[in-house]
């Protein structure tokens, strides 16, 4: 049984410097804690690194590891990839270079039998959809007006009480003059 499992992510369209700063947060952490860290990060490299981490864990499971709780991040290497070279037109016919950088990320998971997981990540709870027991959305309560016989919602009555039509007041020719 191998004690190290790898996963690689090549040609990631982000600068290595930015990916390294997020990758340094999870080096040496157990897999569960690293996943929690990446889930809480708002920075852009966190999403591909989380996907890579989950891929490495899947590699370990596929290669015969029974207990994933003993995995930790042994190393995370971020190398520079090729650059896309573009130009930005400048004054008097000159041009400034633009380098669109790429990264190659290598994640190495190690097995430590003495490692104890401090917590587990719970699956997100399902939200209620707002549907009734029948599965159909209930319509808003409508009342009949005695004069016209048309249906009118209680919201419309509230708007009329507040002072007429908003759009007429807003786009009136003399709106804002003397008010």
N, C-alpha and C positions, 0 to 999 in steps of 0.2 A: 504494500500500500504506500503510495507517495504521500509525502508530508507537505508538499507545496502544490498549489493550484494557481494557474495563471489565466488571465484574460487580457486581451489587447484591444485597444481602440485606436485605429490609425486614421489619419486625415481628418481630425476634428477641427472644424473651422473656427477655432478660437485661439487667441495668442497663448503660448505656453506659460508666460508669466502669470496670466489670469487664472489658468487652470491649476498651476502649481500652488497658488495662494489658497485655493479651496481644498486641493489635495493634501496640503500640509496639516489641515485640521483633522483629518481622519487617519493619518499614519499611526500605526501601533495600536489602534483601537480594536476591540472585538467587533465582529460583523454587525451585531444588533445595534451597538452604540454608533457605529459609523453610519449605518443606514438612517438612524434617528437624526444624526447631525446633518446629513445631506437633505433629509426631508424638511428640516427647519430652515435651511439656507435659502435666501432669496436670490443669490447670485446666479448668473446664467450657467457657469460650468457645473453647478451642482446636479442638474438634471442628467446630463450624459454620464457623469461619474456615478450617480446612483444606478443608472442602467447597467454600467460596466460592473459595478459591485454585485448586482443581482445576477448578472451573467456568470461572474466568477463563482458565486455560491452554487449556481445551477451546474457549473462544470464539476464542482466538488461532489455534489450529490450524484451526478451521473457517473462519476469515476469511482463510486463505491464508498464514499464517506457516509456514515450513518448518523452521526451527531454533528449538526451544523453549529451548535453552541460553542464548540471548541475552536472555531475558526477566528483568526484575527488577521489584520492587514499587516503583513510582514514588510512589504515595500510598495511604494507607488511612485513610479518614475514618469516624468513628463518631459519628453524630448521635443525639439523643434522639428516640424515637418517642412515640406516645400512651401515657398511663398508665391502667391499670385502677385505679379508686379503690374501695377496700374499707374496712370498719370493723372494729375489734376491740372487743368489749364490755369495759367497765371497771367499776370499782366505782361504786356509787351511781347507776347508770343512765347514766353517761357513756360516751363512745366515743372511741377513738383512731383517727386515719386511717392506712390502709395504702396505700402507692402501689406498685403492681406495674409496674415500668418496662419499656419496650421500647427496642430500638435499631434504627437504620437504618445499615447498613454499606455503604460504597462502596469497592471495590478497583480501583485503576488500575494496570495493568501497562505498563511502558515497554520499548522495545527498545534495547539497547546492543550494537552490533556488536563492541566491544572487550572485552566481558565474557567471561571464561573461567570455566567451571564447575570448582570445586575437586574435586567428587565427584559421584557419581550414587547414587540410592537404588536398592538392589538389591531385587528381589522377594523376599518371605519364602519360605523353604524349606518344602516340604511335609513335614509330620510323618508318621512311620510310625504306622499305625493299630493295630498290634498283631495284625493278621490274618496268618495263615499263608499259605503258597503257594496253598492251595485257596480262600482267601477266607473261611474259616469260623474262628471262634474255637475254640481247643482247650480242651477241658474240663479241669478240675483233676484231677490224678491221685488216684484213689480206691482204697482197699484194702478187702478184705472181712474182716470180723471173724469169727473161727472160731465163736464161741458163738451169735450171733444170725443171722448170714448177711446182715446189713444192711451197706450200704456206708457207709464212714466216711472223712472226709478227714483228711489228716495234721495239719491245723490243729486239729481236734477233739482229737486225741491229745495235742497240746502243751498245750491248755487243761486237760485232765484231769490231766496231770502237775503243773500249777502249783497245783492245789488246788481242784478242784470247780467248782461253779456260782457265777458271780459274782452273779447276781440273788438267789439264795438267801441268800448271805452278806450282801448289801446290805440286803435287806428282811426279814431275820430279826428277830423281835420283840425279841430281846435283843442285837441288833447294836450295837456301840459301847459297851455297858455292861461296864466292867471290862477292855476290850481296850486 
